[in-house]
Amino acid sequence: MTKINHLRDWVFHRVHKSNLVYNTCWEDPRCDRELMGIDADSEIVMITSAGCNALDYLLDAPKAVHCIDMNPRQNALLELKRAFFSHSSPETLFQVFGRGSHEAFPELYHRQLRSALPTYAQEYWDEHLNYFSPKGLRKSFYHFGSSGTFAWLASNYLKGRKKLFRQIDQMFHAATLDEQKEIYLQVEERVLNNMVEWMVNRHLTMCLVGVPRSQQELFVKKYERGALGFIQECLRKVFTELPLQDNYFYRLYMYGTYTETCAPNYLLPEHFEPLRDRIDRVQTNTTTISQFLKDNPGTYSHYVLLDHQDWLAANDRPALEEEWRLILENSRPGTKILLRSAAHEVDFFPDFVQEAVTFEQELTAKTHQLDRVGTYASVYLAEVH
């Protein structure tokens, strides 16, 4: 079993080290911003992912947003988005990242954007301009990268079942939550069928969407259908309890594009000028959280850790403890630390962390119920004493 686990870990690392994994963020920034209370004195340290949420936080006018990712491709994506605010227009930004394609993207890139990028980002995008081409089998940027590949396969599978897809389309355009819920309950069994169960329980499939072995094992232990059981629980909550009119997360994965009324905040025209004025407050760093704090000591006000501590807890406890020590050493009284987990209850917080912070529960529970993504079993907001 150990050899199999080593092989699975090797596959996961190969996927992450060789690909753009996330082409969009899968954490709801509306919940984050309500929890964190960002203001003009805020200095945020966060994991980059696809950069959408860093730009969303920027709408609250923090002093600085330090984006950190071990995958340089994720930072290259955020750098490309930054370049649009300095060297383009809201219409062009929406065409590229809202519609997911642009007829003349290579020309646009070389004429307006490339010179604004750091060298590593230039080298990456020089080789991947086809991601934004409306031609070919994949006609949207959001169907490239490893998670995009999964989305492309899944949406094509559903579109190939025309009657089912029509019902799903009706669900996304339902006039009321009751109508939406009724349609979902009609289609759930056909969407989450035995073939889909087999596919999503494959290690490679989970690697494509960024789920490491340690999180996959949590699904197997808790759900009879493994990862599909977890997905079923998430989808039922989102699609039967929350209206889809503003759920740009699932709309994107279904259609490969946003709409002008259903898109992340950074793509809405009314936010273009405020973000342009503040875009230099966002900086990217290709490193770990721990190494960033060693190289850039300070008293930061917010940390957004996503779910990466699930992996640290299962694979590198010393690194987990080091990261927490460095976070606490580089915090101020009242610093807020936001993290999510695939576990319904986290048991990996070191004792010295529990002594140094208080975990907020009331607002955290409320926002977790309103999360439009729903793919995390739990969310934690720690506040430093």
C-alpha positions in Angstrom: 0.0 0.0 0.0 2.9 2.3 0.8 4.2 1.9 -2.8 0.8 2.7 -4.2 0.6 5.8 -2.0 4.0 7.0 -3.1 2.9 6.5 -6.8 -0.2 8.5 -6.2 1.7 11.3 -4.5 4.2 11.3 -7.4 1.3 11.7 -9.9 -0.2 14.6 -7.8 3.1 16.4 -7.7 3.7 15.9 -11.4 0.3 17.4 -12.2 0.9 20.4 -10.0 4.5 21.0 -11.0 3.9 20.7 -14.7 0.5 22.5 -15.2 -1.6 25.6 -14.5 -3.9 23.8 -12.1 -6.5 26.5 -11.2 -7.8 28.8 -14.0 -10.3 30.4 -11.5 -10.6 30.5 -7.7 -13.0 28.1 -6.0 -13.4 29.9 -2.8 -16.2 32.4 -2.4 -14.7 35.9 -1.8 -18.1 37.3 -0.7 -17.8 35.1 2.4 -14.1 35.8 2.9 -14.6 39.6 2.9 -17.4 39.4 5.4 -15.3 37.3 7.7 -12.1 39.2 7.4 -13.2 42.9 7.7 -10.5 44.2 5.4 -9.7 48.0 5.7 -7.0 50.5 4.7 -4.6 49.2 7.4 -4.8 45.6 6.2 -1.8 43.7 4.9 -2.9 40.4 3.5 -0.7 37.3 3.0 -2.6 34.7 0.8 -2.2 31.8 -1.5 -2.5 33.0 -5.1 -4.6 30.2 -6.7 -6.0 31.9 -9.9 -5.7 35.5 -8.4 -9.5 36.3 -8.7 -9.9 36.6 -5.0 -6.8 38.8 -4.5 -8.4 41.3 -6.9 -11.7 40.9 -5.0 -10.1 41.8 -1.7 -8.5 44.8 -3.4 -11.9 46.4 -3.6 -11.8 46.9 0.2 -8.6 49.1 -0.4 -6.1 47.2 1.8 -2.6 48.5 2.1 -1.0 45.4 0.4 -1.9 42.0 -0.8 1.0 39.5 -0.9 0.1 36.6 -3.1 2.2 33.4 -2.6 2.2 30.2 -4.6 4.7 27.4 -5.2 3.4 27.0 -8.7 4.8 29.9 -10.9 2.1 29.4 -13.4 -0.6 30.5 -10.9 1.4 33.7 -10.3 1.9 34.1 -14.0 -1.9 34.1 -14.4 -2.4 36.8 -11.8 0.4 38.9 -13.4 -1.5 38.7 -16.7 -4.7 39.9 -15.0 -2.7 42.7 -13.4 -1.4 43.8 -16.7 -4.9 44.3 -18.1 -5.7 46.9 -15.5 -2.6 48.9 -16.4 -2.6 48.4 -20.1 -6.1 47.6 -21.4 -9.8 48.4 -21.0 -12.7 46.9 -19.0 -14.2 45.7 -22.3 -11.1 43.8 -23.4 -10.6 42.4 -19.9 -14.1 41.0 -20.0 -13.7 39.6 -23.5 -10.5 37.7 -22.4 -11.4 36.6 -18.9 -15.2 36.9 -19.0 -15.9 35.3 -22.4 -12.7 33.2 -22.1 -11.4 34.0 -25.6 -10.2 36.8 -27.9 -10.0 36.6 -31.7 -6.7 38.6 -31.8 -5.2 37.6 -28.4 -1.6 37.1 -29.7 -1.6 40.6 -31.2 -3.1 42.1 -28.0 -0.7 40.3 -25.8 2.5 41.3 -27.7 1.3 44.9 -28.3 -0.1 45.8 -24.9 0.5 43.2 -22.2 3.8 41.3 -22.5 6.1 44.2 -21.6 4.2 44.6 -18.3 4.9 41.0 -17.2 7.9 39.7 -15.2 10.2 37.5 -17.2 8.9 34.2 -15.9 5.3 35.2 -16.8 6.4 36.3 -20.3 8.1 32.9 -20.8 4.9 31.0 -19.7 2.4 33.0 -21.7 4.6 33.1 -24.8 4.0 29.4 -25.0 0.3 29.3 -24.1 -1.4 32.1 -26.1 -3.6 29.3 -27.6 -5.5 29.1 -24.3 -7.4 32.2 -25.4 -8.2 31.2 -29.0 -11.8 30.8 -29.9 -10.8 28.2 -32.5 -10.1 24.5 -31.9 -11.8 21.9 -29.7 -11.5 24.0 -26.6 -12.9 27.5 -27.2 -12.4 29.0 -23.8 -9.4 29.7 -21.5 -11.5 28.0 -18.8 -11.2 24.7 -20.5 -7.4 24.7 -20.3 -5.1 23.8 -17.4 -5.6 20.7 -15.4 -8.9 21.7 -13.6 -10.0 23.2 -16.9 -9.5 19.9 -18.7 -11.8 18.3 -16.1 -14.4 21.0 -16.7 -14.2 20.6 -20.4 -14.6 16.8 -20.2 -17.5 17.1 -17.8 -19.4 19.8 -19.7 -19.0 17.9 -23.0 -20.3 14.8 -21.3 -23.4 16.7 -20.1 -23.9 18.5 -23.5 -23.8 15.1 -25.2 -26.9 14.1 -23.2 -29.1 16.7 -24.8 -32.3 16.2 -22.7 -30.4 16.2 -19.5 -28.4 19.3 -20.5 -31.7 21.2 -21.4 -32.9 20.5 -17.9 -29.7 21.7 -16.3 -29.9 24.8 -18.4 -33.4 25.4 -17.2 -32.2 25.0 -13.6 -29.6 27.8 -14.2 -32.4 30.0 -15.5 -35.0 29.1 -12.9 -37.2 32.0 -11.8 -37.4 30.8 -8.1 -35.4 28.7 -5.7 -38.2 26.2 -5.5 -38.2 25.7 -9.2 -34.4 25.3 -9.2 -34.6 22.8 -6.4 -37.3 20.8 -8.1 -35.2 20.5 -11.3 -32.0 19.5 -9.4 -33.7 16.7 -7.6 -35.0 15.4 -10.9 -31.6 15.3 -12.5 -29.3 14.5 -9.6 -29.4 10.7 -10.1 -28.7 11.0 -13.8 -25.8 13.4 -13.4 -24.2 11.5 -10.5 -24.5 8.1 -12.0 -22.3 5.0 -11.6 -20.0 6.0 -14.5 -19.4 9.4 -13.0 -18.9 7.7 -9.6 -16.1 5.6 -11.1 -14.5 8.6 -12.9 -14.4 11.0 -9.9 -13.0 8.3 -7.6 -10.0 7.9 -9.8 -6.8 9.4 -8.3 -5.9 11.1 -11.6 -9.3 12.8 -11.8 -8.9 14.2 -8.3 -5.3 15.3 -9.1 -6.6 17.4 -12.1 -8.8 19.4 -9.8 -6.1 19.8 -7.1 -7.2 17.2 -4.5 -4.3 15.4 -2.9 -4.3 11.8 -1.6 -4.8 12.9 2.0 -8.1 14.6 1.1 -9.2 11.8 -1.1 -8.8 9.4 1.9 -11.1 11.6 4.0 -13.8 11.2 1.4 -13.4 7.4 1.3 -13.6 7.1 5.1 -16.7 9.3 5.4 -18.8 8.5 2.3 -20.0 5.2 0.9 -19.5 6.6 -2.6 -16.2 8.1 -1.8 -15.4 11.4 -3.6 -18.8 11.3 -5.3 -20.6 11.1 -2.0 -18.8 14.3 -0.9 -19.6 16.0 -4.3 -23.3 14.9 -4.0 -23.5 16.5 -0.5 -21.9 19.7 -1.8 -24.0 20.0 -5.0 -27.3 19.2 -3.2 -26.6 22.0 -0.7 -25.6 24.6 -3.3 -28.3 23.8 -5.9 -31.2 23.3 -3.5 -30.5 26.0 -0.9 -28.9 28.9 -2.7 -30.1 30.7 -5.9 -28.0 30.2 -9.0 -28.5 33.7 -10.5 -25.2 35.0 -9.1 -23.4 31.7 -8.8 -20.6 32.4 -11.3 -18.6 29.4 -10.1 -20.8 26.6 -11.4 -22.0 28.7 -14.3 -18.4 28.9 -15.6 -17.8 25.2 -15.3 -21.1 24.4 -17.1 -20.8 26.9 -20.0 -17.1 27.8 -20.1 -17.9 31.5 -19.8 -19.2 34.1 -17.5 -22.0 36.6 -18.3 -22.1 40.3 -17.8 -24.4 39.9 -14.8 -22.8 36.7 -13.3 -19.0 37.1 -13.0 -16.3 37.7 -10.4 -16.2 41.3 -9.2 -12.9 42.0 -10.9 -14.6 41.6 -14.3 -17.4 44.0 -13.6 -16.9 47.4 -15.4 -17.8 49.5 -12.3 -14.8 48.0 -10.5 -12.2 48.5 -13.2 -11.1 52.0 -12.3 -10.8 51.3 -8.5 -8.8 48.2 -9.2 -6.6 50.0 -11.7 -5.8 52.7 -9.1 -4.8 50.0 -6.5 -3.3 47.2 -8.7 0.2 47.9 -7.6 -0.7 46.9 -4.1 -0.9 43.3 -5.3 2.4 41.5 -5.5 3.2 37.9 -6.4 5.8 35.6 -4.8 6.8 32.1 -6.0 7.7 30.4 -2.8 6.1 28.9 0.3 4.2 30.8 3.1 7.0 30.0 5.5 9.8 31.1 3.2 8.0 34.3 2.4 7.7 35.2 6.1 11.3 34.4 6.7 12.3 36.7 3.8 9.7 39.4 4.5 9.1 39.6 8.3 6.3 41.9 9.3 3.1 42.3 11.3 0.5 41.2 8.8 -3.2 41.6 9.5 -4.7 38.7 7.5 -3.7 35.2 6.2 -5.7 33.3 3.7 -4.4 29.7 3.6 -7.1 27.9 1.5 -6.9 24.2 2.3 -3.1 23.5 1.9 -2.7 22.7 5.6 -4.7 19.5 5.0 -1.7 18.3 2.9 0.9 19.5 5.4 -0.9 17.8 8.3 -0.9 14.5 6.4 2.5 14.7 4.9 4.8 17.1 6.7 3.9 17.9 10.3 7.2 19.8 11.0 6.5 22.1 8.1 2.9 22.6 9.4 4.3 23.6 12.8 6.9 25.9 11.3 4.3 27.7 9.2 2.1 28.3 12.2 5.1 29.6 14.3 6.1 32.0 11.5 2.5 33.2 11.1 2.1 33.9 14.8 5.5 35.6 14.9 4.5 37.8 12.0 1.0 38.8 13.2 -0.4 41.7 15.2 -3.1 41.5 17.9 -6.3 40.8 16.1 -4.7 39.3 13.0 -7.2 37.0 11.3 -6.2 33.6 9.8 -8.7 32.0 7.3 -8.4 28.4 6.2 -10.6 25.7 4.8 -10.5 21.9 5.0 -11.9 18.8 3.4 -12.4 17.5 6.9 -15.6 18.3 8.8 -13.6 18.9 11.9 -9.9 19.8 11.9 -7.7 18.1 14.5 -4.3 19.1 13.3 -3.9 22.5 15.0 -0.8 22.4 17.3 -1.4 23.1 21.0 0.6 26.4 20.8 -1.8 27.6 18.1 -4.9 26.9 20.1 -3.3 28.8 23.0 -2.5 31.8 20.8 -5.8 32.3 18.9 -9.5 32.3 19.3 -11.6 30.5 16.7 -14.7 32.6 15.7 -17.7 30.4 15.3 -20.9 32.3 14.8 -20.2 34.4 11.7 -18.0 31.6 10.3 -20.9 29.1 10.5 -23.3 31.6 8.9 -21.1 32.4 6.0 -20.3 28.8 5.4 -23.9 28.1 4.9 -24.1 30.9 2.3 -20.9 29.8 0.4 -21.8 29.5 -3.3 -19.1 26.9 -3.9 -19.7 24.5 -1.1 -16.7 22.2 -1.9 -15.1 22.5 1.6 -16.4 20.5 4.6 -15.3 23.2 7.1 -14.0 26.7 7.4 -12.0 28.2 10.3 -11.3 31.8 11.2 -8.7 32.2 13.9 -8.0 35.6 15.6 -4.7 36.2 17.2 -4.9 37.2 20.9 
